[in-house]
């Protein structure tokens, strides 16, 4: 699936990531770096190439992906990015409009 992302217009670097979860319906996330992506355009592009079960539900924009010297993305590093995103999301939801 990640090889498919190499052809995604406007994507500088990205990975499809499945969070560790006990939720049996957990869905893939797109974690990416580079310029912000137009979500509707990305979803349209992916829909033509992926089974609906593989469509990412969440898009997480980061400064850079934690690639090793060999270009690999360690699972633990992706887990940490996802956890940080969850923390920011929960914190911003909790401090919403008063």
N, C-alpha and C positions, 0 to 999 in steps of 0.2 A: 504493500500500500504506500509506503513512504517513497518508493521510486516514482510513483505516479505524481507526487508533489513536485518533482523536478520540473515538470511541464506546466505547473500552475502559473499563469501570468501574474506578474507583480510580486511573487513570493521570493524573498531573498534567501531564507533558510527556514525550514519547518519540519515538524514531525507529527504524525498521528500517534496519540498517546492514550492508552487505556488505563485510567486510574486503578490503583489497588482498592478494591471495595468488596463489601459483602453484599452489595446490591446486585441482584441477578440481572437487572436491566440497565446497568451502568453503560454509558455510551462513550465513544471515542471523543477526544478533545484534539483540536489543532493548536499546537504550541508553535509560535513562529516569531521571527525577528525580522527587522527591516521596516520599510514603510507600512503604515496601516493599510489593511486590505479592505476592499468593499465586500462586506459579508454576503450580500445578495449575489454579486457577481461570482464569488468563490463558490457559493452553494450551487448556483446554476451550472458552473463548470464541473464541479464534482458530481452532481446528479447525473450528468451525461456519461460518467465514467465509473461510478460506484453503485453497488447495490445499496438500497436505502438503509440497510442495517449498519453500514459502515460510514454513514454521514456523520461528521463531527457535530456534536450538540453545542460544545463550548469552544470559543476561540480565545486563546490566551496570548496576548502580545507581550513579548519580553525584549529587553535590550539586546541580548544575544543568547544563543543556545550554548549549553555547557559541553561543547565537544572536547574530546580528549585530543592529544597530539595526533592520534591515528584517525581522527574524524568521527569516532564513535560517540554515541550519546549514552552515558551510563544511566541505567534505570534509576539509581538512587538520586542522581542529580535532577532527573525529570520529576521524580516523586517530590523533591524539595521545591521545585518551581511550582508544581501543582498545589502543594500545601500552602505556600506563600500566597498564591492567588486566592485560595479558599479563605485564608485568614483576612486578606484585604477585602474580599467580597463580603464576608460576614461582618467585618468592622464597619464598612460603609453602609451596610443594610441596617445595622444597629444604631448608627448615628444619623439616620435619615431625617427627613423633615420633622420638626417638632410641632 
